[in-house]
Amino acid sequence: MFLQAIENGQWLVVDELNRSNFDGAFGPLFTVLAGQAVTLPYKRVGFQSPISIVPPCGIAPDDTDVVRVPEPWRLIATMNLYDREFLFRLSYALMRRFAFIEVASPDDDAIRTLVRGPGEIVAALLPIRELVDLGPALFVDSSHFAARRLEDADASPSRVLYEVFHAFFVPQLDQLDDSRARDLFDLIAPAFAIDEQAALRRLIRQLFGNHARIA
């Protein structure tokens, strides 16, 4: 994939960089990103010489099958900051070859636009973002579920919203501590009818322990 992208002059995007052992996979390309040519221990079919990857202004090693990196070529990687402590660790050798750019989550209005339609009731859970930085994908996915579920005869908006919270949002709340239980309940309880408010209260107490102070 690297060689194809370089030869075709296409920027390469590696999504969720830290979900793979990228240090191991990247190997000799460290040297190329540092501005030096590298000879790989591989040969292409029909070639007698090993492949070398050469930076734009680098000197090609003798007797190699040269793949030269175009001047405009770039390698872009994405990484979820929350996951970085739980997946593969990135070496400093790798990290210093990238410029790190923070991409903030869209604001609430942008997410409301994304979920507009039959499942837009999930926007009532946007206040949770005051406690946890939830991205738009969670709201988009849950809006599709809500749209389908609302077609059922037994589905009230309040019930569907509770099911959305339970199925999609609860797994994202493990970073909250017990002290935020009341805050969580107060933020979203007004969006639910009485029966679902009671279920929400029980659920949050289960998540945070019976000592969670919820009125």
Secondary structure, 3 states (H helix, E strand, C coil): CHHHHHHHCCCEEECCHHHCCHHHHHCCHHHHHCCCCEECCCCCCCCCCCEEEECCCCCCCCCCEEEECCCCCCEEECCCCHHHHCCCCCCHHHHCCCCCCCCCCCCHHHHHHHCCCCCHHHHHHHHHHHCCCCCHHHHHHHHHHHHHHCCCCCCCHHHHHHHHHHHHHHHHCCCCCHHHHHHHHHHHHHHCCHHHHHHHHHHHHHHHCCCCCCC
